Amino acid sequence: MIATRACDFSSPLSSASPSGAFVTVTNSNFSFFSPSLNPNIIRHRSSSSRRLLRRLSFSRNETQSFPLPFAANSASHRSRTFVEHVAGTPHQTIEVYDFGDLESARNDLRNVATRRVETDVEVREIEDLPEEWRRSKLAWLCKEVPSHKAVTLVRLLNAQKKWVRQEDATYICVHCTRIRENETGFRVYRWMTQQNWYRFDFGLATKLADFLGKERKFTKCREVFDDIMNQGRVPSESTFHILVVAYLSSSEEGCFEEACSVYNRMIQLGGYRPRLSLHNSLFRALVSKQGGPSSDDVRQAEFIFHNVVTTGLEVQKDFYSGLIWLHSCQDEVDIERINYLREEMRKAGFEESKEVVVSLLRAYAKEGGVEEVERTWLELLGLDCGIPSQAFVYKIEAYAKVGDFARALGIFREMEKQLGGATVSGYHKIIEVVCKVHQVELAESLLEEFVETGKKQLLPSYVEIVKMYFDLGLHEKLEKAFVECLERCQPNQTIYNIYLDSLVNTGNLERAGDVFDEMKNNGTINVNARSCNTVLKGYLDSGNHVKAKKIYELMSLKKYEVESPLMEKLDYILSLVRKEVKKPLSMKLSKEQREVLVGLLLGGLRVESDKERKSHKIMFEFRGKSQAHLILRQHIHDQFREWLPHSEEEDIPLEFSSISHSCFGFYADNFWPNSRPEIPKLIHRWLSPESLAYWYMYSGYRTSSGDVILRLKGSVEGVEKVVKALRAKSMECRVKKKGNVFWIGLQGTNSVLFWKLIEPHVLDDMKDYLRPAYEAIDTDGD
């Protein structure tokens, strides 16, 4: 029995080349670089070296190259030299081992001691099978399986159920990985797991997960990874490493969080000590993450830093500077931690770069430490590398915190001189500063300068201006600024609420009611608890009890909390007409909410259930990069307000969930049975125009050629039901599968028919994003 062992991610015989990025090794007799030998053990039962050579040459004799990042380190290079010396005689049966680096060896010893490494995949070769009919059928399957798509492949395997055993299916799966058909191997593996004779094979799962991860197929790799975890087993270090890298290589939302989760499990659950390259990759992705870093990001970065230090790895300069930057971005800055990191950085022999000094400037500015800011400013000048625009903004903030607004304005003017003009963030900061001290004329002149520059993103400055006007009681100027903001910016809920407060304070309730209705009917703005309480106060103070009762009913429906003084007045007024204020006792989905859920679930909305499947909750997820999703998010949040947990925050997150409730059981059973997306058998009954509209708004898009594309997950049979339902509505469509997702396309006149069917239910602000080009042409023609 010959065992070939590969502990590293690289080939057992690959090594770093001093002259280039690739290492090439040629062997005319057999190849140790076959993908089936990397990274797990393949053990073959044979009785002759001739048969061994035939099995090791999986496809053809060829030269293979490996990129430098996967080359072995110096320790494996020494072991390779030893192997080359032993392998001096051609056609000799030898045992090949790759010892890897010292840390990998320690991990392997620990895993063997805890019996967590069993990555042998025992494959009995075809010629060793006693039955001739089985040999021929297995060889035929190995030839046919890679040439078919998923549906045909499953049918092909189902037709062989009578004679295929686990040993046969394992051989087919391994054969697919040998010829680099890893996705086909995954389909065979998934078919195996659904058979009653299947017994979990740790080695096969590890081998398959590693190959899928190396091809960056992180979804399928994660499925196999979860299979290993669900068996109560700990995946191998290679599987953890490859899955983290696969997640980091993807730009899809949520992949970075999954990479952090797998990395944490690798250390806490597996007890592994990852390589420095993995720490560095995860930390770089963390620092370059879009949006401001949260406290969770800081904790994750500190965890990575702690692991690098405790395992004795080299802490690079970027680690220190990145960690200081993350701490400086927090609302509450930990100055002691930043100073400790600076001291450790000096001990390691690293000089503070411009990025570190700017991070210190940000941290001291948030604390209002003017002396530290000036000292850091001098350090920044001493670097002689130019002053970044953000440094001016931080210095303005520092002086604003101590009340020296004249000095803050002077720094802004200095910024204009040195940079040839102020930046957008500079205008935002100085206008915010002068508005807080109620310098009306100065704020107005600065806003006028800002508008004349032609720069966009004026909304934050307009919000500060109208806040100042409201505090000073300048309601006429407030209304004028509000109108200007609507002309120049995309309005939001905040500036509408300030304008609504002004109207109620001046007693202009008729105009306040119109603005409130405008907010309520506009999906991008909408109303919240603050705006409802503002209008309710105006109606109660004016004695308009009918409208006050309507506002209260709306607040009860949306589960908004009524302010205590208003509730006392409301109770008294309603008691006069002998009506008690009652809140709804039972919760029930409305007809519109049910149709909305059907559309969103077709688009990929998730349902999570408890273990007993007695209670379920809807997981609403939206993409921050999609303008259509930002509009739809506000509308859906308002539509299901009574089903969401109470929150004091006005900003709506990209991901939020409903409360757990048995009302969602119908959708869990039909759309998410066994915690996987599925298309119900009776979907044709529920495809109303409104559900189709929300499906299109949530996961559809208009192509550059003007066609309509709808995204759908589920089985082939379910997709066929949806297609038949669309055809029943006189719409022909085409279906294309990519991965585990189906795309349904409606072209030409079919897209026009689809649009005319759903247009009444599409949000007004989304029609320009989703309207088919053909329909737009027809409209212009009319």
C-alpha positions in Angstrom: 0.0 0.0 0.0 1.4 3.3 -1.1 0.4 6.5 0.8 1.1 9.9 -0.6 0.9 12.7 2.0 0.5 16.4 1.3 0.3 18.6 4.4 0.8 21.9 2.6 -1.4 23.6 0.1 1.3 23.4 -2.5 2.4 20.3 -4.4 4.6 18.0 -2.3 7.5 18.6 -4.7 7.0 22.3 -5.5 9.4 24.8 -4.0 10.1 28.5 -4.2 12.1 29.6 -7.2 14.6 32.4 -6.7 14.4 33.4 -10.3 10.7 33.6 -11.1 7.1 33.3 -9.9 6.6 29.8 -11.2 8.3 26.5 -10.6 8.1 23.8 -13.4 8.9 20.2 -12.8 8.6 17.6 -15.6 8.4 13.9 -15.2 8.0 11.6 -18.2 6.9 8.6 -16.2 4.5 9.8 -13.6 3.3 13.0 -12.0 3.2 13.8 -8.4 1.4 17.1 -9.2 -2.0 15.5 -9.9 -4.9 17.5 -8.3 -6.1 14.3 -6.6 -2.9 14.2 -4.5 -3.4 17.7 -3.2 -4.2 18.5 -0.4 -5.4 15.2 1.1 -4.3 11.6 1.1 -5.3 9.3 -1.7 -4.6 5.7 -0.8 -4.7 3.1 -3.5 -4.8 -0.6 -3.1 -2.5 -2.3 -5.6 -0.2 -5.2 -6.0 2.3 -4.0 -8.6 4.3 -0.9 -9.3 3.2 -0.9 -12.9 -0.5 -0.5 -11.8 0.6 2.2 -9.4 2.3 4.2 -12.2 -0.8 3.9 -14.4 -3.0 5.2 -11.6 -0.8 8.2 -10.7 -0.7 9.4 -14.3 -4.4 10.4 -14.1 -4.8 12.1 -17.5 -1.6 12.6 -19.5 2.0 13.3 -18.9 2.5 17.0 -18.9 4.4 19.8 -17.3 2.6 21.7 -14.5 3.4 25.0 -13.0 2.5 26.5 -9.6 2.4 30.1 -8.6 4.8 31.4 -6.1 2.4 32.2 -3.3 1.6 28.4 -3.0 5.2 27.3 -3.2 6.6 25.5 -0.2 8.8 27.2 2.4 12.4 26.4 3.2 11.6 23.4 5.3 9.6 21.7 2.6 12.4 22.6 0.1 14.8 20.7 2.2 12.4 17.7 2.3 12.0 18.0 -1.4 15.8 17.8 -1.9 15.8 14.6 0.2 13.0 13.1 -1.9 14.8 14.0 -5.1 17.9 12.2 -3.7 15.8 9.0 -2.9 14.0 9.1 -6.2 17.2 8.8 -8.2 16.3 5.5 -9.8 13.4 5.7 -12.3 10.4 3.4 -12.2 11.0 2.8 -8.5 8.1 2.6 -6.1 8.8 5.2 -3.4 7.0 6.9 -0.5 6.7 10.6 -0.8 6.1 12.9 2.2 5.9 16.6 2.6 6.8 17.7 6.1 5.8 21.4 5.6 6.9 24.0 8.0 7.3 23.6 11.8 3.9 25.1 12.6 2.1 22.7 10.2 3.9 19.8 11.8 2.8 20.8 15.2 -0.8 21.1 14.0 -0.6 17.7 12.4 0.7 16.1 15.6 -2.0 17.8 17.6 -4.7 16.6 15.1 -3.5 13.1 15.1 -3.5 13.1 18.9 -7.1 14.2 19.0 -8.0 11.9 16.1 -9.3 14.8 14.0 -7.3 14.1 10.8 -8.6 11.1 8.8 -8.2 12.5 5.3 -7.5 9.2 3.6 -9.8 8.5 0.7 -9.8 4.8 -0.1 -10.5 4.2 -3.7 -10.6 0.7 -5.1 -9.4 0.8 -8.7 -11.7 -0.5 -11.5 -9.4 -3.4 -12.5 -9.4 -4.6 -8.9 -13.2 -5.2 -9.0 -14.1 -8.9 -9.3 -17.3 -8.4 -11.4 -16.7 -7.5 -15.0 -20.2 -6.0 -15.4 -19.5 -3.6 -12.5 -16.1 -2.6 -14.1 -17.7 -1.8 -17.4 -20.6 0.1 -15.9 -18.4 2.1 -13.6 -16.1 3.0 -16.5 -19.1 4.1 -18.5 -20.4 6.3 -15.7 -17.0 8.0 -15.3 -17.1 8.9 -18.9 -20.7 10.0 -19.0 -21.1 11.9 -15.7 -18.8 14.9 -16.5 -20.5 15.5 -19.9 -24.0 16.2 -18.5 -25.6 19.1 -16.7 -27.0 18.9 -13.2 -30.5 17.7 -14.0 -29.4 15.0 -16.5 -26.6 13.9 -14.2 -29.1 13.3 -11.3 -31.4 11.4 -13.6 -28.4 9.3 -14.9 -27.4 8.4 -11.3 -30.9 7.7 -10.3 -31.2 5.2 -13.1 -28.2 3.3 -11.6 -29.5 3.1 -8.0 -30.0 -0.6 -8.2 -26.3 -1.4 -8.3 -24.4 1.7 -7.3 -22.9 1.5 -3.8 -21.0 4.0 -1.8 -17.6 2.7 -2.9 -18.7 3.1 -6.6 -20.0 6.6 -6.1 -16.9 7.6 -4.2 -14.7 6.4 -7.1 -16.8 8.5 -9.5 -16.5 11.6 -7.2 -12.7 11.1 -6.9 -12.4 10.6 -10.7 -14.1 13.9 -11.3 -11.6 15.7 -9.0 -8.8 14.0 -10.9 -9.9 15.4 -14.2 -10.6 18.8 -12.5 -14.4 18.5 -12.8 -14.8 19.5 -9.2 -18.3 20.9 -9.6 -19.4 17.6 -11.1 -17.8 15.8 -8.2 -19.8 18.0 -5.8 -23.0 17.0 -7.6 -22.1 13.4 -7.3 -21.3 13.9 -3.6 -24.6 15.7 -3.0 -26.4 12.8 -4.7 -24.6 10.3 -2.5 -25.6 12.1 0.7 -29.3 11.6 -0.2 -29.0 7.8 -0.5 -30.1 5.6 2.3 -26.8 3.6 2.2 -24.6 6.7 2.6 -22.1 6.8 5.4 -20.2 10.0 6.1 -16.7 10.0 4.6 -14.4 12.6 6.3 -11.6 12.2 3.8 -13.8 12.6 0.7 -15.6 15.6 2.2 -12.2 17.3 3.0 -10.8 16.6 -0.4 -13.9 17.9 -2.2 -14.2 21.0 0.0 -10.5 21.9 -0.6 -10.8 21.6 -4.4 -14.0 23.6 -4.5 -12.5 26.3 -2.3 -9.4 26.6 -4.5 -11.7 27.3 -7.4 -13.4 30.1 -5.3 -16.7 28.2 -5.3 -17.3 29.3 -1.7 -21.0 28.4 -1.6 -20.4 24.7 -2.4 -17.3 24.6 -0.3 -19.3 25.9 2.7 -21.9 23.3 2.1 -19.4 20.5 2.4 -17.7 22.3 5.3 -21.1 22.4 7.1 -21.6 18.7 6.4 -18.3 18.0 8.3 -19.4 20.3 11.2 -22.9 18.7 11.4 -21.2 15.3 11.9 -19.5 16.6 15.0 -16.1 16.6 13.3 -13.6 19.4 13.1 -12.5 20.2 9.5 -8.8 20.0 8.6 -6.7 23.1 8.7 -6.4 23.2 5.0 -10.2 23.4 4.7 -10.5 26.3 7.1 -7.7 28.1 5.3 -9.0 27.6 1.8 -12.6 28.6 2.8 -11.5 31.8 4.4 -9.4 32.7 1.3 -12.4 31.8 -1.0 -14.7 34.2 1.0 -12.1 37.0 0.9 -11.8 36.7 -2.9 -15.5 37.4 -3.3 -16.9 40.9 -3.4 -20.5 39.8 -2.6 -22.1 41.2 0.5 -21.7 39.1 3.7 -18.7 37.2 2.4 -16.3 39.1 4.6 -18.4 38.4 7.7 -18.4 34.7 6.8 -14.6 34.8 6.4 -14.2 36.2 9.9 -16.6 33.6 11.3 -14.7 30.7 9.7 -11.4 32.2 10.8 -12.6 32.5 14.4 -13.8 28.9 14.4 -10.5 27.8 13.0 -8.7 29.1 16.1 -11.3 28.7 18.8 -12.8 25.4 17.7 -10.0 23.8 15.7 -7.1 25.0 17.8 -5.1 25.7 14.7 -2.4 28.3 14.2 -2.9 29.8 10.8 -0.1 31.0 8.6 0.9 34.7 8.7 -0.4 35.1 5.1 -4.0 34.3 6.3 -3.8 36.8 9.2 -2.5 39.4 6.8 -5.1 38.8 4.2 -8.0 39.0 6.7 -6.6 42.1 8.3 -6.1 43.9 5.0 -9.7 43.1 4.0 -10.9 44.4 7.4 -9.1 47.7 7.0 -10.2 48.2 3.4 -13.8 47.4 4.2 -16.3 49.9 2.8 -18.1 52.2 5.3 -16.9 53.4 8.7 -15.4 50.6 10.9 -17.7 49.5 13.7 -16.8 48.4 17.2 -17.2 44.8 16.0 -14.5 45.4 13.4 -12.1 46.7 16.0 -12.7 43.6 18.2 -12.1 41.4 15.2 -8.9 43.3 14.3 -7.7 43.0 17.9 -8.4 39.2 17.8 -6.3 38.9 14.7 -3.5 41.0 16.2 -3.6 38.9 19.4 -3.3 35.6 17.4 -0.3 36.9 15.5 1.5 38.0 18.6 0.8 34.9 20.7 1.9 32.5 18.0 5.2 34.3 17.6 4.7 35.5 14.1 6.1 38.7 12.7 3.9 41.7 13.3 4.2 43.9 10.2 4.0 47.7 10.1 0.6 47.6 8.4 -0.8 45.8 11.4 0.1 48.6 13.8 -1.0 51.4 11.5 -4.2 49.7 10.5 -5.2 49.0 14.1 -4.4 52.6 15.2 -6.6 53.8 12.3 -9.5 51.5 13.4 -9.4 52.8 17.0 -9.3 56.4 15.8 -12.5 56.0 13.9 -14.6 55.0 16.9 -17.0 57.4 18.6 -15.2 56.7 22.0 -11.5 56.6 21.3 -9.3 54.4 23.5 -6.2 56.7 23.7 -4.4 54.3 26.0 -4.6 51.5 23.6 -3.4 53.7 20.7 -0.4 54.9 22.8 0.4 51.3 23.6 0.4 50.3 19.9 2.6 53.3 19.1 5.1 52.2 21.8 5.1 48.6 20.4 5.6 50.0 16.9 8.7 51.9 18.1 10.1 48.9 19.8 9.7 46.9 16.6 11.8 49.5 14.8 9.0 51.0 12.6 8.7 54.7 12.0 5.2 56.3 12.1 3.9 57.0 8.6 1.6 59.8 7.4 -1.4 57.5 7.8 -0.5 56.9 11.5 -0.1 60.6 12.2 -3.4 61.4 10.6 -5.1 58.7 12.6 -3.6 60.3 15.8 -4.9 63.7 14.7 -8.4 62.2 14.3 -8.3 60.6 17.7 -7.1 63.7 19.5 -9.6 65.9 17.7 -12.5 63.7 18.9 -11.2 64.2 22.5 -10.9 67.9 22.0 -7.2 67.9 22.9 -6.0 71.1 21.1 -2.5 70.8 22.4 -2.1 67.2 21.2 -3.6 68.2 17.9 -1.1 71.0 17.4 1.8 68.8 18.4 0.6 66.1 16.0 0.1 68.7 13.3 3.8 69.7 13.6 4.8 66.0 13.3 2.7 65.8 10.1 4.5 68.9 8.7 7.8 67.3 9.6 7.2 64.3 7.5 7.3 66.6 4.4 4.8 64.5 2.5 1.9 67.0 2.1 -1.1 67.7 4.3 -4.1 65.6 3.4 -7.5 67.3 3.3 -8.9 65.2 6.2 -6.2 66.5 8.5 -7.7 70.1 8.1 -11.1 68.7 8.9 -9.9 67.1 12.1 -8.1 70.2 13.2 -11.4 72.2 12.6 -13.3 69.7 14.7 -10.8 70.0 17.6 -11.1 73.8 17.9 -14.9 73.6 17.5 -15.1 71.3 20.5 -13.3 73.8 22.7 -15.5 76.7 21.4 -12.9 78.5 19.3 -15.0 78.9 16.2 -12.9 81.8 14.8 -9.8 79.6 14.8 -11.8 76.8 13.1 -12.9 79.2 10.4 -9.2 80.3 10.0 -8.2 76.7 9.5 -10.9 76.3 6.8 -9.5 79.3 4.9 -6.0 78.0 5.2 -7.3 74.7 3.7 -8.7 76.6 0.7 -5.3 78.3 0.1 -3.1 75.3 0.5 -5.3 72.8 -1.4 -6.6 75.2 -4.0 -10.1 74.9 -2.7 -12.0 73.2 0.2 -13.3 69.7 -0.1 -16.8 68.5 0.5 -16.1 67.2 4.0 -14.4 70.5 4.8 -17.6 72.5 3.8 -19.8 70.0 5.8 -17.7 70.5 8.9 -17.3 74.3 8.8 -21.0 74.8 8.1 -21.9 72.5 11.0 -19.6 74.4 13.2 -20.9 77.9 12.4 -24.6 76.7 12.6 -24.1 75.5 16.1 -23.1 79.0 17.2 -26.0 80.5 15.2 -23.8 82.6 12.9 -26.6 83.0 10.3 -25.0 85.3 7.8 -21.7 83.3 7.8 -23.5 80.0 7.4 -25.5 81.3 4.5 -22.4 82.7 2.7 -20.6 79.4 3.2 -23.5 77.5 1.8 -23.6 79.8 -1.1 -19.9 79.2 -1.7 -20.5 75.5 -1.5 -23.3 75.6 -4.1 -21.2 77.7 -6.5 -18.4 75.1 -6.4 -20.7 72.7 -8.2 -19.9 69.9 -5.8 -22.7 67.5 -4.9 -23.7 66.0 -1.5 -25.2 69.3 -0.3 -27.9 67.6 1.8 -25.9 67.4 5.2 -25.2 71.2 5.0 -28.9 72.0 4.3 -29.9 69.9 7.3 -27.6 71.9 9.5 -28.9 75.2 8.1 -32.6 74.3 8.6 -31.8 73.1 12.2 -30.3 76.5 12.9 -33.3 78.3 11.4 -35.7 76.2 13.5 -33.8 76.9 16.8 -33.8 80.6 16.0 -37.5 80.6 15.0 -36.7 81.8 11.4 -39.5 79.8 9.8 -39.7 81.8 6.6 -36.0 81.2 5.9 -36.4 77.6 6.9 -39.1 77.1 4.3 -37.0 78.8 1.6 -34.0 76.5 2.4 -36.3 73.5 2.4 -37.5 74.3 -1.1 -34.0 74.9 -2.3 -32.9 71.6 -0.9 -35.7 69.8 -2.8 -34.5 71.4 -6.0 -30.8 70.5 -5.6 -30.7 67.3 -3.5 -32.4 64.0 -3.0 -34.5 64.8 0.1 -34.6 62.5 3.1 -36.8 62.0 6.2 -34.7 64.2 8.5 -35.1 67.4 6.6 -38.8 66.7 6.1 -39.3 66.2 9.9 -37.6 69.5 10.7 -39.9 71.3 8.2 -42.9 69.5 9.7 -41.9 70.7 13.2 -41.8 74.3 11.8 -45.2 74.1 10.2 -46.8 72.7 13.4 -45.1 75.4 15.5 -46.4 78.1 13.3 -49.9 76.6 13.3 -50.0 75.9 9.5 -51.7 72.5 10.1 -53.2 72.3 6.6 -49.8 72.5 5.0 -48.4 70.1 7.7 -51.1 67.6 6.8 -50.2 67.8 3.1 -46.5 67.4 3.8 -47.3 64.4 6.1 -49.3 62.8 3.3 -46.5 63.4 0.9 -44.0 61.7 3.2 -46.4 58.8 3.8 -46.9 58.2 0.0 -43.2 58.5 -0.9 -41.3 55.3 -0.4 -37.9 57.1 -0.3 -39.0 59.4 2.6 -41.9 57.8 4.5 -43.0 58.7 8.0 -41.6 57.6 11.4 -42.6 57.9 15.1 -41.3 61.5 15.3 -43.3 62.8 12.3 -46.5 61.1 13.6 -46.1 62.6 17.1 -45.4 66.0 15.6 -48.7 66.0 13.5 -50.7 64.4 16.3 -49.6 67.2 18.7 -50.7 69.8 16.2 -54.1 68.2 15.7 -54.7 67.7 19.5 -53.6 71.3 20.3 -56.0 72.7 17.6 -58.9 70.5 18.7 -59.1 68.6 15.5 -60.1 65.3 17.1 -61.1 63.4 13.9 -57.7 63.8 12.3 -56.0 63.1 15.6 -57.8 59.8 15.9 -56.7 58.9 12.3 -53.1 59.6 13.1 -53.4 57.5 16.3 -54.9 54.6 14.4 -51.9 54.8 11.9 -49.5 54.8 14.8 -51.2 51.8 16.4 -51.0 50.0 13.1 -47.3 50.7 12.7 -46.6 50.1 16.4 -45.3 53.6 17.0 -45.1 54.8 20.6 -47.2 57.8 21.4 -45.4 60.4 23.6 -46.8 60.5 27.2 -48.2 64.0 27.3 -50.0 63.4 24.0 -51.4 60.0 25.2 -52.9 61.8 28.3 -54.7 64.3 26.0 -55.8 61.5 23.6 -57.3 59.4 26.4 -59.2 62.4 27.8 -60.6 63.5 24.4 -61.7 59.9 23.4 -63.3 59.3 26.8 -65.6 62.3 26.2 -67.2 60.5 23.4 -67.2 57.2 25.4 -64.7 55.5 23.2 -61.8 53.6 24.6 -58.4 53.6 23.0 -57.6 50.0 22.2 -54.6 48.4 20.7 -55.0 45.4 18.4 -54.9 42.2 20.5 -54.2 39.7 17.7 -51.7 40.0 14.8 -52.7 39.0 11.4 -51.1 39.5 8.0 -53.1 41.7 5.6 -53.8 40.7 2.1 -51.2 43.2 0.7 -48.6 41.9 3.2 -49.2 38.3 2.1 -48.8 39.2 -1.6 -45.6 41.2 -0.8 -44.1 38.3 1.0 -44.8 35.9 -1.9 -42.9 38.2 -4.3 -40.0 38.8 -1.9 -39.6 35.1 -1.1 -39.5 34.3 -4.9 -36.7 36.9 -5.0 -34.6 35.2 -2.3 -36.0 36.4 1.0 -35.1 34.0 3.8 -37.2 32.4 6.5 -35.7 31.1 9.8 -37.5 28.6 12.0 -36.9 27.3 15.5 -36.0 23.6 16.1 -39.6 22.6 16.6 -40.7 24.7 13.6 -43.4 26.3 15.7 -42.2 29.8 15.3 -40.6 31.6 12.3 -39.2 34.9 11.4 -38.6 36.7 8.1 -35.0 37.9 7.4 -35.2 41.1 5.3 -31.9 41.7 3.4 -31.1 44.5 1.0 -28.0 45.5 -1.0 -26.5 48.9 -0.1 -25.0 49.4 -3.6 -28.5 49.1 -5.3 -30.5 52.4 -5.5 -33.6 50.3 -6.1 -33.0 48.4 -2.9 -32.5 51.5 -0.9 -35.9 52.8 -2.0 -37.6 49.4 -1.5 -36.0 49.0 2.0 -37.8 52.0 3.4 -41.1 50.9 1.9 -40.9 47.4 3.2 -39.8 48.5 6.7 -42.8 50.7 6.9 -45.1 48.0 5.4 -44.2 45.5 8.0 -43.6 47.9 10.9 -46.0 46.1 13.3 -44.1 42.8 12.7 -40.6 44.3 13.5 -39.0 44.5 16.9 -39.2 48.0 18.5 -36.2 50.1 17.9 -35.3 53.7 18.9 -33.0 54.2 15.9 -34.3 56.2 13.0 -31.8 54.8 10.4 -33.0 51.6 8.8 -30.3 48.9 8.5 -29.6 47.0 5.3 -30.6 43.8 7.2 -33.4 43.4 9.7 -35.7 40.6 10.8 -39.3 40.3 11.9 -40.4 39.0 15.3 -40.8 35.2 15.6 -44.4 34.3 15.0 -46.5 31.3 13.9 -48.1 33.5 11.3 -45.1 32.9 9.0 -45.4 29.1 9.2 -47.2 29.0 5.9 -44.3 30.6 4.1 -41.7 28.6 6.0 -43.4 25.3 5.0 -43.9 26.2 1.4 -40.9 28.4 0.5 -38.2 27.2 3.0 -38.9 23.5 3.9 -35.8 21.8 5.5 -34.2 25.3 5.7 -33.6 25.5 2.0 -35.3 27.6 -0.7 -38.0 25.8 -2.7 -40.8 26.8 -5.1 -44.2 25.7 -3.9 -46.3 23.3 -6.0 -49.2 25.8 -6.0 -47.1 28.8 -6.9 -49.3 29.4 -10.0 -52.2 30.3 -7.7 -50.2 33.0 -5.8 -48.5 34.8 -8.7 -50.7 37.9 -8.6 -49.6 41.1 -10.3 -48.6 42.6 -6.9 -46.4 39.6 -6.0 -44.8 39.7 -9.4 -44.1 43.4 -9.0 -42.4 42.9 -5.7 -40.4 40.0 -7.1 -39.2 42.3 -9.9 -38.4 45.1 -7.5 -36.5 42.9 -5.1 -34.4 40.6 -7.4 -35.1 41.6 -10.9 -33.4 44.2 -13.2 -33.6 45.8 -16.6 -30.8 44.9 -19.0 -28.9 47.4 -21.1 -31.0 46.2 -24.1 -34.3 46.9 -22.2 -35.3 43.4 -21.4 -36.7 42.2 -18.0 -34.7 39.6 -16.0 -36.0 37.8 -12.9 -33.8 35.9 -10.4 -35.1 32.7 -8.9 -33.8 29.9 -6.7 -35.3 26.4 -6.4 -35.6 23.1 -8.2 -36.1 22.7 -12.0 -39.6 21.4 -11.4 -40.4 24.6 -9.5 -39.0 26.8 -12.2 -41.1 25.0 -14.7 -44.2 25.8 -12.7 -43.3 29.5 -12.6 -42.7 29.5 -16.4 -46.0 27.8 -17.0 -47.8 30.4 -14.9 -46.2 33.2 -16.8 -47.2 31.6 -20.1 -50.7 31.3 -18.8 -50.7 35.1 -18.6 -49.6 35.2 -22.3 -46.0 35.9 -21.6 -43.2 33.8 -23.2 -39.9 33.7 -21.4 -36.5 32.1 -21.5 -34.7 30.4 -18.7 -30.9 30.2 -18.0 -29.2 28.6 -15.1 -26.0 30.0 -13.5 -24.7 28.0 -10.5 -27.7 27.3 -8.3 -29.6 30.4 -9.5 -32.1 30.5 -12.4 -32.6 33.6 -14.5 -36.0 34.1 -16.2 -35.8 36.5 -19.2 -38.8 38.4 -20.8 -37.8 40.0 -24.1 -39.4 42.4 -26.5 -43.2 42.5 -26.4 -43.2 40.0 -23.5 -41.4 42.5 -21.3 -44.0 45.1 -22.2 -46.9 42.8 -21.3 -45.1 42.0 -18.0 -44.6 45.7 -17.2 -48.2 46.6 -18.0 -49.4 43.9 -15.6 -47.3 45.0 -12.7 -46.9 48.8 -13.2 -49.8 49.8 -10.9 -48.0 48.1 -8.0 -44.4 49.3 -8.7 -43.2 52.1 -6.4 -43.2 55.5 -8.2 -39.5 56.2 -7.4 -38.5 52.8 -8.9 -40.3 53.0 -12.2 -37.4 54.8 -13.9 -35.0 52.0 -12.9 -37.2 49.1 -13.9 -39.3 50.3 -16.9 -38.5 48.2 -20.0 -37.0 50.1 -23.0 -39.7 48.9 -25.3 -42.5 50.2 -23.1 -40.7 53.6 -22.9 -40.6 53.7 -26.7 -44.3 52.9 -27.0 -45.1 55.6 -24.4 -43.1 58.2 -26.4 -44.9 57.2 -29.5 -48.3 57.7 -28.0 
